[in-house]
Amino acid sequence: MLDSLNKFVLTHIRALEMVGVLMRIFSFSLVSWMGPQSPFMFVWVFNTIDAIVLAWCSRLRRDAAYTLLNSFWILVGVVGILRAASILQ
């Protein structure tokens, strides 16, 4: 199962990376434009999904720097989601 998923990602890696980057641009733009009125839970979930996509792509490319960067963003996203849900204060 994982092998076939990895093959799919490798086949479409350029498109998936572009989608991930556009997702990140959109989520940060939303916060910049809307400020405190932005839907923070949506932004954190959306940003965490793009970090997962980009980390997966960079891992398959064996790009250690971008794998580390996007893995960090996954952790930041999980903390952001927990804070937006008032689970962490």
ZIHUTA-V463993 format. One record per residue. N is the residue number from 1. SS is DSSP state (hx for helix, st for strand, lp for the rest). PSI is psi in radians with two decimals (none if undefined). Layout:
N&SS&PSI  N&SS&PSI
This chain:
1&lp&-0.86  2&hx&-0.63  3&hx&-0.76  4&hx&-0.60  5&hx&-0.73  6&hx&-0.70  7&hx&-0.73  8&hx&-0.82  9&hx&-0.79  10&hx&-0.64  11&hx&-0.61  12&lp&0.43  13&hx&-0.73  14&hx&-0.75  15&hx&-0.74  16&hx&-0.70  17&hx&-0.71  18&hx&-0.74  19&hx&-0.77  20&hx&-0.76  21&hx&-0.75  22&hx&-0.63  23&hx&-0.76  24&hx&-0.78  25&hx&-0.78  26&hx&-0.81  27&hx&-0.73  28&hx&-0.57  29&hx&-0.69  30&hx&-0.80  31&hx&-0.72  32&hx&-0.75  33&hx&-0.73  34&hx&-0.35  35&hx&-2.36  36&hx&-0.32  37&hx&-0.01  38&lp&2.60  39&lp&1.53  40&hx&-0.69  41&hx&-0.78  42&hx&-0.80  43&hx&-0.77  44&hx&-0.74  45&hx&-0.80  46&hx&-0.79  47&hx&-0.60  48&hx&-0.67  49&hx&-0.77  50&hx&-0.58  51&hx&-0.65  52&hx&-0.82  53&hx&-0.84  54&hx&-0.61  55&hx&-0.71  56&hx&-0.83  57&hx&-0.79  58&hx&-0.55  59&hx&-0.76  60&hx&-0.52  61&lp&-0.14  62&lp&0.72  63&lp&1.68  64&hx&-0.71  65&hx&-0.82  66&hx&-0.48  67&hx&-0.79  68&hx&-0.82  69&hx&-0.86  70&hx&-0.50  71&hx&-0.68  72&hx&-0.76  73&hx&-0.54  74&hx&-0.80  75&hx&-0.75  76&hx&-0.73  77&hx&-0.73  78&hx&-0.75  79&hx&-0.76  80&hx&-0.73  81&hx&-0.80  82&hx&-0.65  83&hx&-0.73  84&hx&-0.52  85&lp&0.06  86&lp&0.49  87&lp&-0.65  88&lp&2.45  89&lp&none
